[in-house]
Amino acid sequence: MEDNDVEAVNDPDLDEDEELTEVCPVCGSSDLYYEAGGTEGLYHCKYCGYIGAFVIDANQKMMKLIRDEYESKERVSE
């Protein structure tokens, strides 16, 4: 194999046809809206209050992982 050859990865967890949803990077919620009417390019999460330009395209499994991590941090801080 040459250095510039790309090796194919067969990951059974990756499904090219799986639907991705834009979710909050903090809590994993898909309940987002554009802040300031979308003119600034900022998202606002209705669940945790996050405001920012960065969102994650996630499948259901990834959404659950983000949400579980967020909720475990919430429980620790109480």
C-alpha positions as CSV (number, residue, x, y, z in Angstrom):
1,M,0.0,0.0,0.0
2,E,1.4,3.4,-0.9
3,D,1.3,6.4,1.4
4,N,-1.4,8.2,-0.5
5,D,-3.8,5.3,-0.7
6,V,-6.9,5.6,1.3
7,E,-8.1,2.5,3.2
8,A,-11.9,1.8,3.2
9,V,-13.4,1.7,6.7
10,N,-16.3,-0.7,7.2
11,D,-18.0,0.5,10.4
12,P,-21.3,-1.2,11.1
13,D,-22.4,1.7,13.2
14,L,-22.2,4.1,10.2
15,D,-25.3,4.2,8.1
16,E,-25.1,6.5,5.1
17,D,-28.9,6.6,4.8
18,E,-29.5,7.5,8.4
19,E,-31.2,10.9,8.9
20,L,-29.1,13.6,10.6
21,T,-30.6,16.3,12.7
22,E,-29.1,19.7,13.8
23,V,-28.7,19.5,17.6
24,C,-27.4,21.7,20.4
25,P,-23.7,20.9,21.1
26,V,-24.3,21.4,24.9
27,C,-27.4,19.3,25.6
28,G,-28.2,17.4,22.4
29,S,-31.7,19.0,22.0
30,S,-33.0,19.5,18.5
31,D,-35.3,22.3,19.7
32,L,-33.3,25.1,18.2
33,Y,-34.3,28.4,16.5
34,Y,-32.4,31.2,14.8
35,E,-31.5,34.0,17.2
36,A,-32.3,37.5,15.9
37,G,-34.3,36.2,12.9
38,G,-31.4,34.2,11.5
39,T,-29.5,37.4,10.3
40,E,-26.6,36.8,12.6
41,G,-26.3,33.0,12.0
42,L,-26.7,32.2,15.6
43,Y,-28.8,29.3,17.0
44,H,-30.6,29.4,20.3
45,C,-31.5,26.2,22.2
46,K,-34.8,26.3,24.0
47,Y,-33.8,23.5,26.3
48,C,-30.5,24.8,27.8
49,G,-30.2,28.3,26.6
50,Y,-27.1,27.8,24.4
51,I,-26.6,30.6,21.9
52,G,-23.9,30.1,19.2
53,A,-23.2,29.5,15.5
54,F,-22.0,25.9,16.1
55,V,-24.5,23.0,15.9
56,I,-24.0,19.3,15.4
57,D,-25.5,17.1,12.7
58,A,-26.3,14.0,14.8
59,N,-28.1,10.7,14.5
60,Q,-30.4,9.4,17.2
61,K,-27.5,7.5,18.9
62,M,-25.3,10.6,19.1
63,M,-28.2,12.8,20.3
64,K,-28.7,10.3,23.2
65,L,-25.0,10.3,24.1
66,I,-24.9,14.1,24.2
67,R,-28.1,14.3,26.3
68,D,-26.9,11.6,28.7
69,E,-23.6,13.5,29.3
70,Y,-25.4,16.8,29.8
71,E,-27.8,15.3,32.3
72,S,-25.0,13.6,34.2
73,K,-23.2,16.9,34.5
74,E,-26.4,18.6,35.7
75,R,-26.9,16.0,38.4
76,V,-23.3,16.5,39.6
77,S,-23.6,20.3,39.9
78,E,-26.7,20.1,42.1
